[in-house]
């Protein structure tokens, strides 16, 4: 298992995804607001979205809900430190729920199952 600092998680996710499908474009955001801004502009182009549940000033649920409004076909994965948000994740219709620490294998599995 890789117990990476939060700033490294997007890079690890990118590595996991690129092992499965080269040519994927991975975009990381420093805040939920920036992610939501991009979703509002380009939400229909998103195939797969990884987001943490707990974020400064917002939540991953807000990102998932915003993406669902614009692109019902996009796959969504929430990342959390425990199972506390799993029921709410089901309620909003996420495709998967990962518990930290993440592993390349868990990300690889999600990418395959979300095809």
Secondary structure, 3 states (H helix, E strand, C coil): CCCCCHHHHHHHHHHHHHHHCCCCCCCCCCCHHHHHHHHHHHHHHCCEEEEECEECCEEHHHHHHHHHHHCCCCEEEEEECCCCCHHHHHHHCCCEEEECCCCHHHHHHHHHHCC
